[in-house]
Amino acid sequence: MYTVLIAPDSFKGTLTANEVCEITGKGFKEEKEDCKIIKMPLADGGEGLCACMAEIFGGEKVEAEASGVFGERIKAEYLVLPDSTAVIETASVAGLPMAGDRKNPMLATTYGLGELILNASQRGAKRILLGLGGSATNDLGAGMAAALGYEFYGESGKIECPTGKDLSKITSISAPKSLPDVPVICACDVDNPLYGQNGAAYVFAPQKGADENMVKELDLGLRSAAEVIKTCLGKDIANVPGAGAAGGLGAGASAFLNAQLKKGIDIVLDFAGFDEKAKEADLIITGEGRLDSQSVNGKVISGVAKRASALGKKVITICGCSGEGWERAKELGISDCFFSCPEPKPFDEVLKTCREDLLAAAKSAAKKA
């Protein structure tokens, strides 16, 4: 029997990863009635990590009060797996959609993330899996650190909760007497360095609301704060792979929590038992909302394609749309790319027809399989 493993990310803003699996599977079944479908919804460390892990393992959702993107009090959720691993998404308290039309990485904070880490630790979590993607922030995790008891000082005295605008003002950092006694693993969806042309500010801050001057100021702040961390905490974090994730939160988690940074997709694929399921597949399908140059750099598509190719399996993508550099997907061993929305159109129009469009793209892919 012809076996198809469907292992996509969510199509951000339109379809969950589980919905993508369902629709793509339906399309293949309509063209190949006797094929076997294996569904594996995935996430790479950003939004959807908790849903993905819950889909695979179950677990309990925990609600806690925390600070939102701009310090407002909100209700947030995280997931506790059966083995007492707490899965926390940065996006649940500092997500870009939560900023709405107020996007401003100079002011956005990760303070709420620190509060969730404390909450999970106090509830008995044996380890924390922290998803870094999808943030509205560029504060190097300083807000998170402040919630954990770190103190930051500048020439004018204590900086209560540093945000992006304050990074260049920090002259010293004082660590708390104790931190949560729980190991932290960070799921990164990118491997960018902390600063520079490929760093957090230049690559990601514009989509978080930063103009050209803000980008320069944020980058300088990241450079300056990294030097203070090196001096005060003895941690050299600038070039740790994934340091630039979530506005420098990757670097901050490494410095402030002694966290391990790993590619989120590899963590999820290992948890899901991807390699074993892939061995029985004749075709592996992956995808995300937008296929572009970033897709080949630590995202779901790159993780799935690399493992599929290593196993000698044929892999294709079915994505929502294409962006600059999407052709680089072929470098990963992807044999063909299909798009549910090949021509640009207004987002409200995309929302109306996204399911029908994806079904059509899946059927086209099935005919060529």
C-alpha positions in Angstrom: 0.0 0.0 0.0 1.2 3.5 -0.9 1.9 5.3 2.4 2.0 9.1 2.9 3.4 10.7 6.0 2.0 14.3 6.4 4.2 16.3 8.7 3.5 20.1 8.4 3.7 23.2 10.5 0.7 25.4 11.0 -0.2 27.9 8.3 0.1 30.8 10.6 -3.1 32.9 10.8 -5.2 30.5 8.7 -4.9 26.8 9.6 -3.5 24.7 12.5 -1.0 22.0 11.8 -3.7 19.4 12.6 -6.1 21.0 10.1 -3.4 21.0 7.4 -2.9 17.3 8.0 -6.7 16.6 7.8 -7.2 18.6 4.5 -4.0 17.3 2.9 -4.9 13.7 3.8 -8.4 14.2 2.4 -7.0 15.5 -0.9 -4.7 12.5 -1.3 -7.5 10.0 -0.4 -9.7 11.6 -3.1 -7.0 10.9 -5.7 -5.5 7.7 -4.3 -8.3 5.8 -2.4 -6.1 2.9 -1.3 -3.2 5.0 0.1 -2.4 5.0 3.8 -2.2 8.4 5.6 -0.1 9.0 8.6 -0.7 12.4 10.2 2.0 14.1 12.3 1.2 17.8 13.1 4.4 19.6 14.0 5.8 22.9 15.4 9.3 24.4 15.5 9.3 26.1 18.8 6.9 29.0 18.1 3.2 29.2 18.3 1.6 25.8 18.2 4.3 24.0 20.3 1.9 23.2 23.1 -0.9 22.0 20.8 1.6 19.9 18.9 3.0 18.2 22.1 -0.6 17.7 23.4 -1.6 16.1 20.2 1.3 13.6 20.5 1.4 13.0 24.3 -1.7 14.4 25.9 -1.1 16.3 29.2 -2.8 18.9 31.3 -3.3 22.6 30.5 -2.4 25.0 33.3 -3.8 28.5 33.5 -1.8 31.2 35.3 -1.9 35.0 35.5 1.1 36.8 34.0 2.3 40.0 32.4 1.5 40.5 28.7 3.4 42.1 25.9 3.3 45.6 27.5 2.9 44.6 31.1 -0.8 44.2 31.3 -2.1 41.4 33.4 -3.4 38.5 31.3 -4.5 34.8 31.7 -1.9 32.5 30.0 -1.7 28.8 29.6 1.1 26.2 29.4 1.1 22.5 29.1 2.3 19.8 31.6 3.1 16.5 29.9 2.6 13.2 31.7 6.3 13.0 32.5 6.0 16.4 34.3 7.7 18.4 31.6 6.2 21.9 31.4 5.9 23.1 27.8 5.8 26.9 27.8 5.4 29.1 24.7 6.9 32.6 24.7 4.1 33.5 22.3 1.5 32.8 25.0 2.6 36.0 26.9 4.7 37.9 24.5 3.4 36.8 21.1 3.4 39.2 18.1 -0.4 38.9 17.6 -0.9 40.0 21.2 0.7 43.4 20.3 -2.0 44.1 17.7 -1.5 47.5 16.1 0.7 48.6 19.0 3.8 46.6 17.8 6.9 48.2 19.3 10.0 46.0 20.2 11.4 48.9 22.1 8.7 48.5 24.7 7.6 44.9 24.6 8.7 42.6 27.5 9.3 39.0 28.3 8.5 39.5 32.0 5.4 37.3 31.8 7.6 34.4 30.6 9.6 34.5 33.7 6.4 34.4 35.8 5.3 31.3 33.9 8.6 29.6 34.5 8.3 30.4 38.2 4.8 29.1 38.3 5.7 25.8 36.5 8.7 25.3 38.9 6.5 25.9 42.0 4.0 23.3 40.7 6.7 20.7 40.5 7.8 20.6 36.9 10.8 18.3 36.4 12.0 20.2 33.3 10.8 23.0 31.2 10.6 23.0 27.4 10.5 26.6 26.3 9.3 27.5 22.8 11.0 30.7 21.7 9.3 31.6 18.5 6.6 34.1 17.6 7.6 36.9 20.0 6.9 40.6 19.8 10.0 41.4 21.9 13.6 42.4 21.5 14.7 42.6 25.1 17.3 39.8 25.2 15.1 38.0 27.8 15.9 40.8 30.4 12.2 41.0 31.3 12.1 37.3 31.9 15.3 37.6 34.0 13.8 40.5 36.1 10.8 38.3 37.0 13.3 35.6 38.1 15.1 38.0 40.4 17.9 39.4 38.4 18.6 43.1 39.0 19.7 45.5 36.3 21.5 48.8 36.9 22.4 51.8 34.8 24.2 55.1 35.6 20.9 56.4 37.0 20.3 53.4 39.3 18.2 50.3 39.1 16.3 49.5 35.9 13.2 47.7 37.1 12.2 45.8 34.0 14.4 46.4 31.0 12.9 46.4 27.5 14.6 46.9 24.2 14.9 50.6 24.8 16.9 50.0 28.0 19.5 47.5 26.8 22.2 50.0 26.0 21.7 51.7 29.4 22.6 48.5 31.4 26.0 48.8 33.1 25.8 46.0 35.6 23.7 42.9 36.4 23.2 41.2 39.8 22.1 37.5 39.8 19.5 36.3 42.4 20.7 34.0 45.2 18.7 31.1 43.8 16.9 30.2 40.6 14.2 27.6 39.8 15.9 24.2 40.3 14.7 22.8 37.0 16.5 22.2 33.7 15.4 24.3 30.8 15.6 23.3 27.1 14.8 26.0 24.6 13.2 25.1 21.3 14.6 27.5 18.7 13.1 28.0 15.3 16.1 29.9 14.0 19.9 29.7 14.5 20.7 33.4 14.0 23.4 35.1 16.2 22.5 37.7 18.7 23.5 40.8 16.8 24.8 42.1 13.5 23.3 41.9 10.0 22.0 38.4 10.6 21.1 39.1 14.3 17.8 39.5 16.2 17.3 43.2 15.5 18.2 43.4 11.8 16.4 40.2 10.7 13.3 40.1 12.9 12.7 43.5 14.5 11.1 45.1 11.4 8.3 42.6 11.4 7.7 43.5 15.1 7.2 47.2 14.3 10.8 48.6 14.3 11.8 51.3 11.8 15.3 51.7 10.5 16.4 53.8 13.5 14.9 51.4 16.0 16.7 48.5 14.4 20.1 50.2 14.8 19.3 51.2 18.4 18.2 47.7 19.3 21.2 46.1 17.7 23.5 48.4 19.6 21.6 47.6 22.8 22.0 43.8 22.2 25.8 44.3 21.7 26.2 46.4 24.8 24.1 44.2 27.0 26.0 41.1 25.8 29.2 42.6 26.9 27.7 43.4 30.4 26.5 39.8 30.7 30.0 38.6 29.8 31.6 40.8 32.4 29.0 40.3 35.2 27.8 36.7 34.6 30.8 35.2 32.8 28.7 34.1 29.9 29.7 34.7 26.3 26.4 34.4 24.5 26.7 36.5 21.3 27.4 33.6 18.9 25.6 30.7 20.5 23.5 29.1 17.7 19.9 30.4 18.3 21.1 33.4 20.4 19.1 35.7 18.1 15.8 33.8 18.5 12.8 35.7 19.9 14.6 39.1 20.1 17.7 37.7 21.8 15.7 35.5 24.2 17.8 32.5 23.1 20.9 34.3 24.4 19.1 35.5 27.5 17.8 32.0 28.4 21.3 30.6 28.0 22.8 33.4 30.2 20.1 33.7 32.8 18.8 30.1 33.0 21.7 28.1 31.9 19.3 26.7 29.3 20.2 24.4 26.5 19.3 25.7 23.0 18.2 23.1 20.5 16.5 23.3 17.2 12.8 23.1 18.1 11.9 21.0 15.1 14.5 18.3 16.1 13.1 18.2 19.7 9.6 17.8 18.3 10.6 15.2 15.7 12.4 13.1 18.4 9.4 13.4 20.7 7.0 12.3 17.9 9.2 9.3 16.7 9.5 10.7 13.2 12.3 8.5 12.0 10.4 5.3 12.8 7.2 6.4 11.1 9.1 7.8 8.1 10.7 4.5 7.4 7.3 3.0 6.4 6.4 6.0 4.2 6.7 6.1 0.4 6.2 9.9 0.4 6.7 12.5 3.1 4.8 15.8 2.9 5.7 18.9 4.9 4.8 22.6 4.6 4.0 25.9 6.3 2.1 29.0 5.5 4.9 30.8 3.6 7.9 29.0 2.0 10.9 31.4 1.7 14.6 31.6 2.5 13.9 31.3 6.3 12.2 28.0 5.8 15.5 26.3 5.1 17.1 27.6 8.3 15.8 25.6 11.3 12.1 25.6 10.5 9.8 22.6 10.3 10.4 22.2 6.6 14.2 22.0 6.9 14.0 19.6 9.8 11.6 17.2 8.1 13.4 17.4 4.7 16.9 16.7 6.2 15.7 13.6 8.1 13.6 12.4 5.1 16.6 12.7 2.8 18.9 11.0 5.2 16.4 8.0 5.2 16.3 8.1 1.4 12.7 9.1 1.3 11.0 11.3 -1.3 9.8 14.6 0.3 7.6 17.4 -1.2 6.2 20.6 0.3 2.6 21.9 0.2 2.6 25.5 1.4 0.3 28.4 1.5 2.4 30.8 -0.6 6.0 31.5 -1.7 8.3 34.3 -0.7 11.8 35.4 -1.6 14.3 32.5 -1.8 11.7 29.7 -1.7 13.7 27.9 -4.4 16.3 27.1 -1.8 14.0 24.4 -0.6 15.5 22.2 -3.3 18.8 22.3 -1.6 17.3 20.3 1.2 16.4 17.4 -1.1 12.8 18.5 -1.7 11.7 17.2 -5.0 8.6 19.3 -5.6 6.8 22.3 -4.1 3.1 23.0 -4.4 1.2 26.2 -3.3 -2.4 26.6 -2.2 -2.2 30.4 -3.0 0.3 30.7 -5.8 -0.7 34.3 -6.6 -0.8 37.1 -4.0 -4.2 38.2 -2.8 -5.6 40.1 0.2 -5.5 38.2 3.5 -9.3 38.4 4.0 -9.7 36.6 0.7 -7.1 34.0 1.7 -9.1 33.3 4.9 -12.3 32.7 2.9 -10.8 30.0 0.6 -7.8 28.6 2.5 -9.3 25.2 3.0 -10.6 24.7 -0.5 -7.3 26.0 -1.9 -5.2 23.6 0.2 -7.4 20.7 -0.8 -6.9 21.6 -4.5 -3.1 21.8 -3.9 -3.1 18.4 -2.2 -5.0 16.8 -5.0 -2.5 18.3 -7.5 0.3 16.8 -5.5 -1.4 13.4 -5.3 -1.8 13.3 -9.1 2.0 13.8 -9.5 3.0 11.4 -6.7 
